[in-house]
Amino acid sequence: MADFFVTYGYLGMGLAAFLAGSFIPFSSEAVMATLLATTSMDPVLLLVSATIGNTAGSMFNYCLGLLGDADRIGRWLRVKPRQLERAKRWVGRYGGWAGLVTFLPILGSAISIALGIMRVNWLFVLSTTFTGKTLRYIIVAYTTLVFV
């Protein structure tokens, strides 16, 4: 599978990040670390493609949340009701600022869905989500480059 992402380079990184940002369990961090460690790809362009792809994945979840019914969405996307309720509490407490932590494993997808369900301003969600994901990928890239 790593060959696929190496072959498609920045687009492959963006696709991996989109999958990881959506409700599909996937490790874009591992893809980024592999690409940084085994290729001569530009770390800044990898960071940009990962951030855009991952943000797009979260906004995809947000749009699914706009469809409404939390129970149905949870069943479709296999998000446990407990996770979705916890995410809704986060959104109730922090509003659009919850977008900053949509990078968290498991809970991040639920938060992005809850942001849509609760109809939080999409532009604010986009900006906080983009910011949180950028910071996360900076840490992944920096850590990889320092230790490889």
C-alpha positions as YAML, in Angstrom:
chain: A
units: angstrom
residues:
- id: 1
  name: MET
  ca: [0.00, 0.00, 0.00]
- id: 2
  name: ALA
  ca: [2.91, 2.35, 0.70]
- id: 3
  name: ASP
  ca: [3.86, 2.04, -2.99]
- id: 4
  name: PHE
  ca: [0.50, 3.54, -3.94]
- id: 5
  name: PHE
  ca: [1.13, 6.66, -1.88]
- id: 6
  name: VAL
  ca: [4.72, 6.98, -3.08]
- id: 7
  name: THR
  ca: [3.58, 6.62, -6.70]
- id: 8
  name: TYR
  ca: [0.92, 9.29, -6.34]
- id: 9
  name: GLY
  ca: [3.09, 11.55, -4.19]
- id: 10
  name: TYR
  ca: [1.37, 14.67, -2.92]
- id: 11
  name: LEU
  ca: [-2.00, 13.56, -4.32]
- id: 12
  name: GLY
  ca: [-1.57, 10.22, -2.53]
- id: 13
  name: MET
  ca: [-0.77, 12.08, 0.69]
- id: 14
  name: GLY
  ca: [-3.89, 14.19, 0.24]
- id: 15
  name: LEU
  ca: [-6.02, 11.09, -0.37]
- id: 16
  name: ALA
  ca: [-4.60, 9.31, 2.69]
- id: 17
  name: ALA
  ca: [-5.28, 12.41, 4.77]
- id: 18
  name: PHE
  ca: [-8.83, 12.72, 3.39]
- id: 19
  name: LEU
  ca: [-9.57, 9.12, 4.37]
- id: 20
  name: ALA
  ca: [-8.11, 9.66, 7.84]
- id: 21
  name: GLY
  ca: [-10.03, 12.92, 8.28]
- id: 22
  name: SER
  ca: [-13.31, 11.31, 7.32]
- id: 23
  name: PHE
  ca: [-15.01, 8.56, 9.31]
- id: 24
  name: ILE
  ca: [-12.78, 5.90, 7.67]
- id: 25
  name: PRO
  ca: [-10.11, 4.64, 10.08]
- id: 26
  name: PHE
  ca: [-6.75, 5.32, 8.45]
- id: 27
  name: SER
  ca: [-3.33, 6.58, 9.55]
- id: 28
  name: SER
  ca: [-2.24, 9.53, 7.48]
- id: 29
  name: GLU
  ca: [0.56, 10.18, 9.98]
- id: 30
  name: ALA
  ca: [2.14, 6.85, 9.04]
- id: 31
  name: VAL
  ca: [1.86, 7.74, 5.35]
- id: 32
  name: MET
  ca: [3.44, 11.14, 5.92]
- id: 33
  name: ALA
  ca: [6.26, 9.68, 8.01]
- id: 34
  name: THR
  ca: [6.91, 7.01, 5.37]
- id: 35
  name: LEU
  ca: [6.96, 9.54, 2.55]
- id: 36
  name: LEU
  ca: [9.28, 11.85, 4.48]
- id: 37
  name: ALA
  ca: [11.61, 8.99, 5.42]
- id: 38
  name: THR
  ca: [11.77, 7.19, 2.07]
- id: 39
  name: THR
  ca: [11.43, 9.87, -0.60]
- id: 40
  name: SER
  ca: [12.85, 13.28, -1.39]
- id: 41
  name: MET
  ca: [9.42, 14.90, -1.40]
- id: 42
  name: ASP
  ca: [9.22, 18.48, -0.16]
- id: 43
  name: PRO
  ca: [8.11, 18.44, 3.49]
- id: 44
  name: VAL
  ca: [6.21, 21.72, 3.11]
- id: 45
  name: LEU
  ca: [4.23, 20.44, 0.12]
- id: 46
  name: LEU
  ca: [3.51, 17.21, 2.01]
- id: 47
  name: LEU
  ca: [2.30, 19.28, 4.94]
- id: 48
  name: VAL
  ca: [0.05, 21.34, 2.68]
- id: 49
  name: SER
  ca: [-1.43, 18.32, 0.87]
- id: 50
  name: ALA
  ca: [-1.98, 16.45, 4.16]
- id: 51
  name: THR
  ca: [-3.63, 19.44, 5.80]
- id: 52
  name: ILE
  ca: [-5.93, 20.15, 2.86]
- id: 53
  name: GLY
  ca: [-6.89, 16.48, 2.48]
- id: 54
  name: ASN
  ca: [-7.50, 15.95, 6.19]
- id: 55
  name: THR
  ca: [-9.50, 19.15, 6.50]
- id: 56
  name: ALA
  ca: [-11.59, 18.11, 3.50]
- id: 57
  name: GLY
  ca: [-12.25, 14.74, 5.19]
- id: 58
  name: SER
  ca: [-13.47, 16.47, 8.34]
- id: 59
  name: MET
  ca: [-15.63, 18.85, 6.34]
- id: 60
  name: PHE
  ca: [-17.10, 15.81, 4.56]
- id: 61
  name: ASN
  ca: [-18.09, 14.53, 8.02]
- id: 62
  name: TYR
  ca: [-19.48, 17.98, 8.85]
- id: 63
  name: CYS
  ca: [-21.66, 17.84, 5.72]
- id: 64
  name: LEU
  ca: [-22.89, 14.37, 6.67]
- id: 65
  name: GLY
  ca: [-23.80, 15.81, 10.07]
- id: 66
  name: LEU
  ca: [-25.90, 18.45, 8.32]
- id: 67
  name: LEU
  ca: [-28.14, 15.63, 7.11]
- id: 68
  name: GLY
  ca: [-29.60, 15.57, 10.59]
- id: 69
  name: ASP
  ca: [-30.58, 12.52, 12.60]
- id: 70
  name: ALA
  ca: [-27.67, 11.66, 14.92]
- id: 71
  name: ASP
  ca: [-28.86, 8.07, 15.48]
- id: 72
  name: ARG
  ca: [-29.09, 7.31, 11.78]
- id: 73
  name: ILE
  ca: [-25.77, 8.98, 11.01]
- id: 74
  name: GLY
  ca: [-24.12, 7.06, 13.83]
- id: 75
  name: ARG
  ca: [-25.40, 3.78, 12.42]
- id: 76
  name: TRP
  ca: [-24.39, 4.63, 8.85]
- id: 77
  name: LEU
  ca: [-20.90, 5.70, 9.82]
- id: 78
  name: ARG
  ca: [-20.44, 3.21, 12.64]
- id: 79
  name: VAL
  ca: [-19.89, 5.94, 15.19]
- id: 80
  name: LYS
  ca: [-20.86, 4.67, 18.61]
- id: 81
  name: PRO
  ca: [-23.71, 6.61, 20.24]
- id: 82
  name: ARG
  ca: [-21.50, 7.24, 23.29]
- id: 83
  name: GLN
  ca: [-18.81, 8.82, 21.10]
- id: 84
  name: LEU
  ca: [-21.33, 11.00, 19.31]
- id: 85
  name: GLU
  ca: [-22.89, 12.14, 22.59]
- id: 86
  name: ARG
  ca: [-19.46, 12.98, 23.99]
- id: 87
  name: ALA
  ca: [-18.66, 14.90, 20.80]
- id: 88
  name: LYS
  ca: [-21.94, 16.80, 21.03]
- id: 89
  name: ARG
  ca: [-21.06, 17.79, 24.61]
- id: 90
  name: TRP
  ca: [-17.67, 19.08, 23.35]
- id: 91
  name: VAL
  ca: [-19.41, 21.09, 20.66]
- id: 92
  name: GLY
  ca: [-22.01, 22.34, 23.14]
- id: 93
  name: ARG
  ca: [-19.24, 23.52, 25.43]
- id: 94
  name: TYR
  ca: [-16.72, 24.88, 22.90]
- id: 95
  name: GLY
  ca: [-18.79, 25.57, 19.78]
- id: 96
  name: GLY
  ca: [-16.77, 25.89, 16.60]
- id: 97
  name: TRP
  ca: [-13.54, 25.90, 18.60]
- id: 98
  name: ALA
  ca: [-14.02, 22.12, 18.88]
- id: 99
  name: GLY
  ca: [-12.76, 22.01, 15.29]
- id: 100
  name: LEU
  ca: [-9.26, 22.50, 16.68]
- id: 101
  name: VAL
  ca: [-9.28, 18.93, 18.03]
- id: 102
  name: THR
  ca: [-10.86, 17.08, 15.11]
- id: 103
  name: PHE
  ca: [-7.46, 15.46, 14.58]
- id: 104
  name: LEU
  ca: [-7.99, 13.29, 17.68]
- id: 105
  name: PRO
  ca: [-8.32, 9.57, 16.95]
- id: 106
  name: ILE
  ca: [-11.90, 8.27, 17.04]
- id: 107
  name: LEU
  ca: [-13.39, 11.32, 18.79]
- id: 108
  name: GLY
  ca: [-12.24, 13.68, 16.01]
- id: 109
  name: SER
  ca: [-14.59, 12.20, 13.43]
- id: 110
  name: ALA
  ca: [-17.45, 12.27, 15.90]
- id: 111
  name: ILE
  ca: [-16.69, 15.93, 16.69]
- id: 112
  name: SER
  ca: [-16.73, 16.91, 13.03]
- id: 113
  name: ILE
  ca: [-20.05, 15.10, 12.55]
- id: 114
  name: ALA
  ca: [-21.46, 16.76, 15.70]
- id: 115
  name: LEU
  ca: [-20.38, 20.18, 14.43]
- id: 116
  name: GLY
  ca: [-22.58, 19.56, 11.38]
- id: 117
  name: ILE
  ca: [-25.47, 18.12, 13.37]
- id: 118
  name: MET
  ca: [-25.43, 21.19, 15.61]
- id: 119
  name: ARG
  ca: [-25.19, 23.53, 12.59]
- id: 120
  name: VAL
  ca: [-22.11, 25.39, 13.80]
- id: 121
  name: ASN
  ca: [-20.99, 28.08, 11.32]
- id: 122
  name: TRP
  ca: [-19.20, 26.20, 8.56]
- id: 123
  name: LEU
  ca: [-16.61, 28.90, 7.88]
- id: 124
  name: PHE
  ca: [-15.56, 29.01, 11.53]
- id: 125
  name: VAL
  ca: [-15.44, 25.19, 11.62]
- id: 126
  name: LEU
  ca: [-13.33, 25.18, 8.46]
- id: 127
  name: SER
  ca: [-10.83, 27.66, 9.91]
- id: 128
  name: THR
  ca: [-10.48, 25.96, 13.31]
- id: 129
  name: THR
  ca: [-10.28, 22.51, 11.74]
- id: 130
  name: PHE
  ca: [-7.63, 23.68, 9.26]
- id: 131
  name: THR
  ca: [-5.62, 25.27, 12.09]
- id: 132
  name: GLY
  ca: [-5.71, 22.17, 14.31]
- id: 133
  name: LYS
  ca: [-4.78, 19.84, 11.51]
- id: 134
  name: THR
  ca: [-1.95, 22.09, 10.33]
- id: 135
  name: LEU
  ca: [-0.43, 22.09, 13.80]
- id: 136
  name: ARG
  ca: [-0.75, 18.32, 14.05]
- id: 137
  name: TYR
  ca: [0.98, 17.73, 10.70]
- id: 138
  name: ILE
  ca: [3.75, 20.19, 11.59]
- id: 139
  name: ILE
  ca: [4.45, 18.08, 14.68]
- id: 140
  name: VAL
  ca: [4.37, 14.83, 12.65]
- id: 141
  name: ALA
  ca: [6.68, 16.22, 9.96]
- id: 142
  name: TYR
  ca: [9.10, 17.79, 12.43]
- id: 143
  name: THR
  ca: [9.27, 14.65, 14.59]
- id: 144
  name: THR
  ca: [9.85, 12.46, 11.55]
- id: 145
  name: LEU
  ca: [12.57, 14.70, 10.13]
- id: 146
  name: VAL
  ca: [14.37, 14.94, 13.47]
- id: 147
  name: PHE
  ca: [14.36, 11.20, 14.16]
- id: 148
  name: VAL
  ca: [15.00, 9.87, 10.65]
...
